[in-house]
Amino acid sequence: MSTTVPAAAGEVRDDLSVTHHGRPKLSDRARHERRLGWMLAGPAFVLMVAVTGYPVLNAVWLSLFDYRLTAPDDREFVGLSNYALILSDGLFWRQFGVTAAITVVTVAVEFVLGFALAMVMHRALFLRRTLRTAILIPYGIITVVSAYAWQYAFASASGFVNPLLGLGGYNWFGDTVPSLVVICLSEIWKTTPFLSLLLLAGLAQIPEDYLEAAKVDGATAWQRFRRVIMPNMKAAIMVALLFRTLDAFRIFDNVFIMTQGAQGTETLSFLAYRQTISRVQIGLGSAVSVILAILVVLIAVMFVKGFKTNLSQQKG
Amino acid sequence: MTTMEREAGAPPAAETSSKRSPKVSSSERKSQILWLVGAIVIIAYALIPVAWILSLSLKAGDDINNQRFLPSDVSLENYRIVLSSDIFLSALRNSVGIAAIATTISVVLATLAAYAIARLEFPGKKLILGVALAITVFPVISIATPLFNMWRTIGLYDTWLGLIIPYLSFSIPLSVYVLSAFFREIPWEMEQAAQVDGATAWQAFRKVIVPLAAPGVFTAAILTFFAIWNDFVFGITLTSTEAARPVPAALAFFSGASQFSQPTAPIAAASVLVTIPVIILVLLFQQKIVAGLTNGAVKG
């Protein structure tokens, strides 16, 4: 199967090495295959690592300095004191709380909603094409546009939501919780389709016989869902939840457009942005970025571990 | 070719539905009515916010604050404002140019890498996939803030190249996943068959493999374009002027016709304009996008 590929890499040298060293042909092929593999995948790999790996290390390094862009000569090594400053600041923990709350609420709602969407897409025989086309529009739309659409809909001046709900001149963006509600709505609207498509792929892999058998045995719709559908979709559910959780945790665009972090809606990504870009506190901003990255890695590890233990419990 | 196209294009559930559709029982017909209602609700869910921003963009003057869904009078005034705004037009130019260049390079590099991953045995394959996965989940802002500092030092700040480079590194992982899942399903024996028939390795690749792989590469290109077109974090952190600022970032700093008029309706008009390419791509390539999203994530 792979014989054709090394030939393309350099037939002549292939033959030479065989006659000179008398190596078996297969290992020679394997050697060429390795080289070709890295020749093809190398550029992409180098680019991925260079543009992410180096900045991350650079951020770790800069986070150890008291460094303001406007006063580069005052740059001073301060060890871990940027981290100490951030972690002992009540504001950081508040922003951590806001970020965590947004993540939990949006992912929970999206999971339920996404499952419903996936079920309808899986079962409905009519409007199949239209349905898939329609839900791809929120997926493809620019997050900033989604943020504006929801903000203007809820705004007390231009919005149609207040008259619809009979709320008069209620200001949704005057307090933390209502602002976060609108931010979450925009986030949910935009990203549920992606989640539902991942779940749909999982649903499609469940053999129809399983469901038929459960039906014959008298299982209710809920039992079929709980006992047949859910356990058979573990992988798809895990992938969908993991991706969405990590994505939700770095929420930035919706917050930036709707509140600019006002009314206590600032998230961790927004804090990193504000420290680095607006206040040019490179040292502090880098430390926030590093903390955010560590948190994301922790969430990913927890997810993978959590789902593994669950899987083993299911088997046992 | 036809089998490949079907595999790539068909939505995952298509198989089961075609099995069901020939004979629909009466209880099935009843539940189909419920599913139909569900489908209509979902379509409304997906389209109402888009309809709202479109409706808002057609309102002019005091009508913007009429607090109703529909305009009392349809006006194209906001589109005139936006299309005569240098800020918007240069942002559009930047976004189109940067997205086109970055998408092309990204897909070419990802195709080579995905081919190697799907077809060849070499050490470090797992490492590449691992790094790719790590990047897709990494918080973008954690890269954007150090890049802000680095780009200022080496002069890439506020340039097209300064945006293209991070776009490449963040879009390649997605394409590698989508494409390596796709390439695993290509019947590669056909390449050998062509060579047995006397084609050279290059001819076999060019005439047999490229047509088979093209739909997958195309899907990866659409998904990459969406990701780059949507980017906001790099757009606002790595640019400062009209020289490189892309559309989403420009929208965030957009002000009205004059300093004193409210920018609400012009922003809505600009939003509609930048959503048009998305809608066209979705309408034309719905099946490919769905297949690409689900294949890459579940099988890869």
HADDOCK unambig.tbl for C-alpha pairs under 7 A between the chains (distance, minus, plus):
assign (segid A and resid 4 and name CA) (segid B and resid 201 and name CA) 6.61 0.50 0.50
assign (segid A and resid 8 and name CA) (segid B and resid 201 and name CA) 6.11 0.50 0.50
assign (segid A and resid 33 and name CA) (segid B and resid 120 and name CA) 6.22 0.50 0.50
assign (segid A and resid 33 and name CA) (segid B and resid 121 and name CA) 6.51 0.50 0.50
assign (segid A and resid 33 and name CA) (segid B and resid 122 and name CA) 6.69 0.50 0.50
assign (segid A and resid 34 and name CA) (segid B and resid 121 and name CA) 6.38 0.50 0.50
assign (segid A and resid 34 and name CA) (segid B and resid 122 and name CA) 4.38 0.50 0.50
assign (segid A and resid 34 and name CA) (segid B and resid 123 and name CA) 6.98 0.50 0.50
assign (segid A and resid 37 and name CA) (segid B and resid 116 and name CA) 5.01 0.50 0.50
assign (segid A and resid 37 and name CA) (segid B and resid 120 and name CA) 6.08 0.50 0.50
assign (segid A and resid 37 and name CA) (segid B and resid 122 and name CA) 5.98 0.50 0.50
assign (segid A and resid 40 and name CA) (segid B and resid 112 and name CA) 5.03 0.50 0.50
assign (segid A and resid 40 and name CA) (segid B and resid 113 and name CA) 5.31 0.50 0.50
assign (segid A and resid 40 and name CA) (segid B and resid 116 and name CA) 6.10 0.50 0.50
assign (segid A and resid 41 and name CA) (segid B and resid 112 and name CA) 6.06 0.50 0.50
assign (segid A and resid 41 and name CA) (segid B and resid 113 and name CA) 3.73 0.50 0.50
assign (segid A and resid 41 and name CA) (segid B and resid 116 and name CA) 6.19 0.50 0.50
assign (segid A and resid 43 and name CA) (segid B and resid 109 and name CA) 6.70 0.50 0.50
assign (segid A and resid 44 and name CA) (segid B and resid 109 and name CA) 5.45 0.50 0.50
assign (segid A and resid 44 and name CA) (segid B and resid 110 and name CA) 6.26 0.50 0.50
assign (segid A and resid 44 and name CA) (segid B and resid 113 and name CA) 6.45 0.50 0.50
assign (segid A and resid 44 and name CA) (segid B and resid 172 and name CA) 6.95 0.50 0.50
assign (segid A and resid 45 and name CA) (segid B and resid 128 and name CA) 6.41 0.50 0.50
assign (segid A and resid 47 and name CA) (segid B and resid 169 and name CA) 5.89 0.50 0.50
assign (segid A and resid 48 and name CA) (segid B and resid 169 and name CA) 4.55 0.50 0.50
assign (segid A and resid 51 and name CA) (segid B and resid 166 and name CA) 6.33 0.50 0.50
assign (segid A and resid 51 and name CA) (segid B and resid 169 and name CA) 6.24 0.50 0.50
assign (segid A and resid 52 and name CA) (segid B and resid 143 and name CA) 6.39 0.50 0.50
assign (segid A and resid 55 and name CA) (segid B and resid 143 and name CA) 5.99 0.50 0.50
assign (segid A and resid 55 and name CA) (segid B and resid 146 and name CA) 5.41 0.50 0.50
assign (segid A and resid 55 and name CA) (segid B and resid 147 and name CA) 6.21 0.50 0.50
assign (segid A and resid 56 and name CA) (segid B and resid 143 and name CA) 6.39 0.50 0.50
assign (segid A and resid 58 and name CA) (segid B and resid 146 and name CA) 6.60 0.50 0.50
assign (segid A and resid 59 and name CA) (segid B and resid 146 and name CA) 5.47 0.50 0.50
assign (segid A and resid 120 and name CA) (segid B and resid 35 and name CA) 5.76 0.50 0.50
assign (segid A and resid 120 and name CA) (segid B and resid 38 and name CA) 6.28 0.50 0.50
assign (segid A and resid 120 and name CA) (segid B and resid 39 and name CA) 6.29 0.50 0.50
assign (segid A and resid 122 and name CA) (segid B and resid 13 and name CA) 5.98 0.50 0.50
assign (segid A and resid 123 and name CA) (segid B and resid 35 and name CA) 6.75 0.50 0.50
assign (segid A and resid 124 and name CA) (segid B and resid 32 and name CA) 6.24 0.50 0.50
assign (segid A and resid 124 and name CA) (segid B and resid 35 and name CA) 5.02 0.50 0.50
assign (segid A and resid 124 and name CA) (segid B and resid 36 and name CA) 6.08 0.50 0.50
assign (segid A and resid 126 and name CA) (segid B and resid 36 and name CA) 6.36 0.50 0.50
assign (segid A and resid 131 and name CA) (segid B and resid 39 and name CA) 6.37 0.50 0.50
assign (segid A and resid 131 and name CA) (segid B and resid 43 and name CA) 5.92 0.50 0.50
assign (segid A and resid 132 and name CA) (segid B and resid 286 and name CA) 6.99 0.50 0.50
assign (segid A and resid 133 and name CA) (segid B and resid 282 and name CA) 6.26 0.50 0.50
assign (segid A and resid 133 and name CA) (segid B and resid 283 and name CA) 6.28 0.50 0.50
assign (segid A and resid 133 and name CA) (segid B and resid 286 and name CA) 5.65 0.50 0.50
assign (segid A and resid 134 and name CA) (segid B and resid 43 and name CA) 5.70 0.50 0.50
assign (segid A and resid 134 and name CA) (segid B and resid 46 and name CA) 5.88 0.50 0.50
assign (segid A and resid 134 and name CA) (segid B and resid 47 and name CA) 6.72 0.50 0.50
assign (segid A and resid 135 and name CA) (segid B and resid 43 and name CA) 6.93 0.50 0.50
assign (segid A and resid 135 and name CA) (segid B and resid 46 and name CA) 5.47 0.50 0.50
assign (segid A and resid 136 and name CA) (segid B and resid 282 and name CA) 6.47 0.50 0.50
assign (segid A and resid 137 and name CA) (segid B and resid 46 and name CA) 6.98 0.50 0.50
assign (segid A and resid 137 and name CA) (segid B and resid 279 and name CA) 6.36 0.50 0.50
assign (segid A and resid 137 and name CA) (segid B and resid 282 and name CA) 6.81 0.50 0.50
assign (segid A and resid 138 and name CA) (segid B and resid 46 and name CA) 6.25 0.50 0.50
assign (segid A and resid 140 and name CA) (segid B and resid 226 and name CA) 6.00 0.50 0.50
assign (segid A and resid 140 and name CA) (segid B and resid 278 and name CA) 5.91 0.50 0.50
assign (segid A and resid 141 and name CA) (segid B and resid 275 and name CA) 6.14 0.50 0.50
assign (segid A and resid 141 and name CA) (segid B and resid 278 and name CA) 6.39 0.50 0.50
assign (segid A and resid 142 and name CA) (segid B and resid 230 and name CA) 4.62 0.50 0.50
assign (segid A and resid 143 and name CA) (segid B and resid 230 and name CA) 6.48 0.50 0.50
assign (segid A and resid 144 and name CA) (segid B and resid 248 and name CA) 6.02 0.50 0.50
assign (segid A and resid 145 and name CA) (segid B and resid 271 and name CA) 5.56 0.50 0.50
assign (segid A and resid 149 and name CA) (segid B and resid 49 and name CA) 6.21 0.50 0.50
assign (segid A and resid 149 and name CA) (segid B and resid 53 and name CA) 5.51 0.50 0.50
assign (segid A and resid 157 and name CA) (segid B and resid 65 and name CA) 5.46 0.50 0.50
assign (segid A and resid 157 and name CA) (segid B and resid 67 and name CA) 6.99 0.50 0.50
assign (segid A and resid 158 and name CA) (segid B and resid 64 and name CA) 5.87 0.50 0.50
assign (segid A and resid 158 and name CA) (segid B and resid 65 and name CA) 4.24 0.50 0.50
assign (segid A and resid 158 and name CA) (segid B and resid 66 and name CA) 6.67 0.50 0.50
assign (segid A and resid 158 and name CA) (segid B and resid 67 and name CA) 5.30 0.50 0.50
assign (segid A and resid 159 and name CA) (segid B and resid 67 and name CA) 5.15 0.50 0.50
assign (segid A and resid 160 and name CA) (segid B and resid 67 and name CA) 4.60 0.50 0.50
assign (segid A and resid 160 and name CA) (segid B and resid 68 and name CA) 4.88 0.50 0.50
assign (segid A and resid 160 and name CA) (segid B and resid 69 and name CA) 5.67 0.50 0.50
assign (segid A and resid 197 and name CA) (segid B and resid 294 and name CA) 6.37 0.50 0.50
assign (segid A and resid 198 and name CA) (segid B and resid 294 and name CA) 5.43 0.50 0.50
assign (segid A and resid 201 and name CA) (segid B and resid 12 and name CA) 5.80 0.50 0.50
assign (segid A and resid 201 and name CA) (segid B and resid 294 and name CA) 5.86 0.50 0.50
assign (segid A and resid 204 and name CA) (segid B and resid 12 and name CA) 5.88 0.50 0.50
assign (segid A and resid 204 and name CA) (segid B and resid 13 and name CA) 5.04 0.50 0.50
assign (segid A and resid 236 and name CA) (segid B and resid 298 and name CA) 6.30 0.50 0.50
assign (segid A and resid 246 and name CA) (segid B and resid 137 and name CA) 6.07 0.50 0.50
assign (segid A and resid 247 and name CA) (segid B and resid 137 and name CA) 6.96 0.50 0.50
assign (segid A and resid 250 and name CA) (segid B and resid 139 and name CA) 5.72 0.50 0.50
assign (segid A and resid 253 and name CA) (segid B and resid 232 and name CA) 6.59 0.50 0.50
assign (segid A and resid 257 and name CA) (segid B and resid 252 and name CA) 6.38 0.50 0.50
assign (segid A and resid 269 and name CA) (segid B and resid 141 and name CA) 6.12 0.50 0.50
assign (segid A and resid 273 and name CA) (segid B and resid 141 and name CA) 6.95 0.50 0.50
assign (segid A and resid 273 and name CA) (segid B and resid 145 and name CA) 6.92 0.50 0.50
assign (segid A and resid 276 and name CA) (segid B and resid 145 and name CA) 6.20 0.50 0.50
assign (segid A and resid 277 and name CA) (segid B and resid 237 and name CA) 6.66 0.50 0.50
assign (segid A and resid 286 and name CA) (segid B and resid 145 and name CA) 6.87 0.50 0.50
assign (segid A and resid 286 and name CA) (segid B and resid 146 and name CA) 6.87 0.50 0.50
assign (segid A and resid 289 and name CA) (segid B and resid 141 and name CA) 6.88 0.50 0.50
assign (segid A and resid 289 and name CA) (segid B and resid 142 and name CA) 4.44 0.50 0.50
assign (segid A and resid 290 and name CA) (segid B and resid 142 and name CA) 6.61 0.50 0.50
assign (segid A and resid 293 and name CA) (segid B and resid 138 and name CA) 6.61 0.50 0.50
assign (segid A and resid 293 and name CA) (segid B and resid 139 and name CA) 6.15 0.50 0.50
assign (segid A and resid 293 and name CA) (segid B and resid 142 and name CA) 6.54 0.50 0.50
